[in-house]
Amino acid sequence: MAKFNFKKGDTVEIIAGDDRGTKATVLEVLSKKNKVIVEGCKVAKKAIKPTEDNTKGGHINKEMPIDVSNVRKVEA
């Protein structure tokens, strides 16, 4: 398994993709997939089915994983 320089709560900068230049915090590290989930970046609209808790269903905005090579750690 690869060693990461990131952990939950770190501040990172997106260096590639649509959100290039954005600085935000890491919400989750997916070490087996070599990806991280960054707050407010690469947001996708997901459809959810109605359930007992959410009787209407509808859409939610969800952060999707970003490859580790597209993220750089920012020193505070």
MDAnalysis code that builds the backbone (N, CA, C; Angstrom):
import MDAnalysis as mda
import numpy as np

u = mda.Universe.empty(228, n_residues=76, atom_resindex=np.repeat(np.arange(76), 3), trajectory=True)
u.add_TopologyAttr("name", ["N", "CA", "C"] * 76)
u.add_TopologyAttr("resid", np.arange(1, 77))
u.add_TopologyAttr("resname", ["MET", "ALA", "LYS", "PHE", "ASN", "PHE", "LYS", "LYS", "GLY", "ASP", "THR", "VAL", "GLU", "ILE", "ILE", "ALA", "GLY", "ASP", "ASP", "ARG", "GLY", "THR", "LYS", "ALA", "THR", "VAL", "LEU", "GLU", "VAL", "LEU", "SER", "LYS", "LYS", "ASN", "LYS", "VAL", "ILE", "VAL", "GLU", "GLY", "CYS", "LYS", "VAL", "ALA", "LYS", "LYS", "ALA", "ILE", "LYS", "PRO", "THR", "GLU", "ASP", "ASN", "THR", "LYS", "GLY", "GLY", "HIS", "ILE", "ASN", "LYS", "GLU", "MET", "PRO", "ILE", "ASP", "VAL", "SER", "ASN", "VAL", "ARG", "LYS", "VAL", "GLU", "ALA"])
u.atoms.positions = np.array([
    [0.843, -1.184, 0.000],
    [0.000, 0.000, 0.000],
    [0.884, 1.241, 0.000],
    [0.487, 2.225, -0.767],
    [1.265, 3.454, -0.909],
    [1.155, 4.313, 0.343],
    [2.222, 5.070, 0.622],
    [2.213, 5.994, 1.745],
    [1.767, 7.362, 1.238],
    [0.891, 8.006, 2.000],
    [0.363, 9.306, 1.598],
    [0.899, 10.408, 2.473],
    [1.002, 11.591, 1.878],
    [1.407, 12.773, 2.626],
    [0.190, 13.524, 3.147],
    [-1.010, 12.995, 2.898],
    [-2.243, 13.662, 3.282],
    [-2.935, 12.892, 4.393],
    [-3.648, 13.627, 5.227],
    [-4.543, 13.006, 6.194],
    [-5.756, 13.902, 6.357],
    [-6.776, 13.376, 6.965],
    [-8.025, 14.102, 7.143],
    [-7.765, 15.411, 7.880],
    [-8.292, 16.505, 7.329],
    [-8.138, 17.812, 7.959],
    [-7.021, 18.665, 7.389],
    [-6.143, 18.097, 6.557],
    [-5.058, 18.862, 5.943],
    [-5.614, 19.857, 4.921],
    [-4.903, 20.967, 4.737],
    [-5.262, 21.930, 3.702],
    [-4.474, 21.589, 2.446],
    [-5.192, 21.469, 1.319],
    [-4.556, 21.117, 0.052],
    [-4.997, 22.092, -1.034],
    [-4.227, 22.106, -2.126],
    [-4.557, 22.904, -3.302],
    [-4.741, 21.956, -4.479],
    [-5.787, 22.177, -5.263],
    [-6.041, 21.388, -6.455],
    [-5.147, 21.932, -7.564],
    [-4.342, 21.064, -8.194],
    [-3.395, 21.535, -9.200],
    [-3.788, 21.126, -10.621],
    [-4.894, 20.386, -10.780],
    [-5.343, 19.987, -12.114],
    [-6.854, 19.817, -12.107],
    [-7.460, 20.027, -13.256],
    [-8.900, 19.831, -13.380],
    [-9.675, 21.135, -13.330],
    [-11.000, 21.005, -13.263],
    [-11.878, 22.175, -13.276],
    [-11.700, 23.070, -12.057],
    [-11.338, 22.492, -10.922],
    [-11.192, 23.248, -9.675],
    [-9.757, 23.677, -9.426],
    [-8.945, 23.803, -10.467],
    [-7.532, 24.165, -10.338],
    [-7.382, 25.468, -9.561],
    [-6.466, 25.477, -8.596],
    [-6.191, 26.675, -7.812],
    [-7.001, 26.775, -6.538],
    [-7.968, 25.896, -6.352],
    [-8.820, 25.928, -5.165],
    [-8.071, 25.351, -3.969],
    [-8.164, 26.039, -2.835],
    [-7.583, 25.533, -1.593],
    [-8.717, 25.127, -0.664],
    [-8.654, 23.906, -0.136],
    [-9.716, 23.388, 0.722],
    [-9.136, 22.297, 1.623],
    [-9.981, 21.738, 2.490],
    [-9.534, 20.710, 3.425],
    [-9.908, 19.320, 2.936],
    [-9.109, 18.344, 3.345],
    [-9.348, 16.947, 2.992],
    [-10.412, 16.390, 3.928],
    [-11.471, 15.798, 3.347],
    [-12.531, 15.183, 4.140],
    [-12.257, 13.709, 4.402],
    [-11.632, 13.036, 3.416],
    [-11.404, 11.598, 3.533],
    [-10.259, 11.193, 2.615],
    [-9.473, 10.197, 3.045],
    [-8.392, 9.648, 2.237],
    [-8.753, 8.209, 1.891],
    [-8.774, 7.903, 0.583],
    [-9.075, 6.556, 0.110],
    [-7.765, 5.927, -0.358],
    [-7.024, 5.312, 0.569],
    [-5.672, 4.854, 0.276],
    [-5.628, 3.700, -0.722],
    [-6.612, 2.817, -0.721],
    [-6.598, 1.686, -1.652],
    [-6.845, 2.128, -3.090],
    [-7.546, 3.240, -3.279],
    [-7.850, 3.751, -4.619],
    [-6.925, 4.891, -5.036],
    [-6.000, 5.310, -4.163],
    [-5.103, 6.446, -4.412],
    [-5.874, 7.722, -4.710],
    [-6.910, 7.988, -3.924],
    [-7.743, 9.172, -4.123],
    [-8.025, 9.848, -2.783],
    [-8.403, 11.128, -2.868],
    [-8.828, 11.887, -1.700],
    [-10.134, 12.601, -2.024],
    [-10.919, 12.864, -0.993],
    [-12.138, 13.647, -1.154],
    [-11.882, 15.000, -0.500],
    [-12.039, 16.062, -1.298],
    [-11.737, 17.418, -0.854],
    [-13.040, 18.203, -0.748],
    [-13.160, 18.980, 0.310],
    [-14.383, 19.730, 0.595],
    [-14.677, 20.753, -0.502],
    [-15.859, 20.655, -1.103],
    [-16.329, 21.627, -2.083],
    [-15.732, 21.511, -3.473],
    [-14.936, 20.486, -3.741],
    [-14.319, 20.316, -5.048],
    [-14.846, 19.064, -5.734],
    [-14.974, 19.142, -7.045],
    [-15.502, 18.054, -7.874],
    [-16.859, 17.595, -7.346],
    [-17.777, 18.538, -7.248],
    [-19.114, 18.276, -6.725],
    [-19.994, 17.750, -7.848],
    [-20.696, 16.641, -7.574],
    [-21.607, 16.040, -8.541],
    [-22.999, 16.008, -7.935],
    [-24.000, 16.123, -8.799],
    [-25.389, 16.062, -8.350],
    [-25.836, 14.605, -8.460],
    [-26.205, 13.993, -7.336],
    [-26.596, 12.590, -7.297],
    [-28.089, 12.477, -7.005],
    [-28.744, 11.550, -7.698],
    [-30.161, 11.275, -7.447],
    [-30.272, 10.254, -6.313],
    [-31.205, 10.491, -5.397],
    [-31.432, 9.532, -4.318],
    [-32.883, 9.102, -4.330],
    [-33.096, 7.818, -4.068],
    [-34.442, 7.259, -4.069],
    [-35.156, 7.610, -2.771],
    [-36.479, 7.651, -2.797],
    [-37.225, 7.869, -1.553],
    [-37.028, 6.706, -0.582],
    [-36.865, 7.027, 0.698],
    [-36.733, 6.028, 1.757],
    [-37.647, 6.428, 2.902],
    [-37.618, 5.659, 3.973],
    [-38.422, 6.013, 5.156],
    [-37.971, 7.347, 5.744],
    [-36.658, 7.566, 5.800],
    [-36.127, 8.807, 6.362],
    [-36.368, 9.989, 5.432],
    [-36.177, 9.777, 4.130],
    [-36.327, 10.833, 3.136],
    [-37.454, 10.415, 2.193],
    [-38.670, 10.804, 2.512],
    [-39.833, 10.315, 1.771],
    [-39.935, 10.897, 0.364],
    [-39.341, 12.053, 0.109],
    [-39.437, 12.660, -1.208],
    [-38.349, 12.198, -2.172],
    [-37.178, 11.819, -1.660],
    [-36.064, 11.517, -2.552],
    [-35.490, 12.804, -3.097],
    [-35.058, 12.792, -4.347],
    [-34.573, 14.017, -4.980],
    [-33.106, 13.949, -5.334],
    [-32.417, 15.100, -5.241],
    [-31.014, 15.201, -5.614],
    [-30.210, 15.784, -4.462],
    [-28.949, 15.341, -4.344],
    [-28.016, 15.910, -3.375],
    [-26.718, 16.244, -4.098],
    [-25.987, 17.204, -3.569],
    [-24.666, 17.525, -4.087],
    [-23.642, 16.765, -3.256],
    [-22.746, 16.023, -3.929],
    [-21.807, 15.156, -3.243],
    [-20.407, 15.362, -3.817],
    [-19.401, 15.440, -2.925],
    [-18.017, 15.555, -3.372],
    [-17.535, 14.188, -3.862],
    [-16.892, 14.174, -5.021],
    [-16.379, 12.939, -5.598],
    [-14.868, 12.865, -5.382],
    [-14.299, 11.658, -5.396],
    [-12.853, 11.506, -5.161],
    [-12.003, 12.136, -6.267],
    [-10.841, 12.654, -5.860],
    [-9.858, 13.245, -6.773],
    [-8.580, 12.430, -6.642],
    [-7.903, 12.180, -7.748],
    [-6.659, 11.429, -7.715],
    [-5.606, 12.199, -6.920],
    [-4.766, 11.462, -6.202],
    [-3.748, 12.074, -5.339],
    [-2.757, 12.912, -6.152],
    [-2.512, 12.533, -7.395],
    [-1.544, 13.268, -8.216],
    [-2.045, 14.652, -8.597],
    [-3.318, 14.936, -8.426],
    [-3.893, 16.233, -8.779],
    [-4.021, 17.162, -7.575],
    [-3.419, 16.788, -6.451],
    [-3.542, 17.538, -5.203],
    [-2.161, 17.797, -4.625],
    [-1.963, 19.020, -4.096],
    [-0.706, 19.375, -3.456],
    [-0.984, 19.893, -2.053],
    [-0.210, 19.461, -1.092],
    [-0.395, 19.901, 0.295],
    [0.095, 21.344, 0.437],
    [-0.674, 22.150, 1.164],
    [-0.327, 23.552, 1.398],
    [0.140, 23.690, 2.833],
    [1.330, 24.230, 3.002],
    [1.869, 24.457, 4.345],
    [1.295, 25.760, 4.884],
    [0.811, 25.716, 6.099],
    [0.165, 26.901, 6.687],
    [1.172, 27.838, 7.307],
])
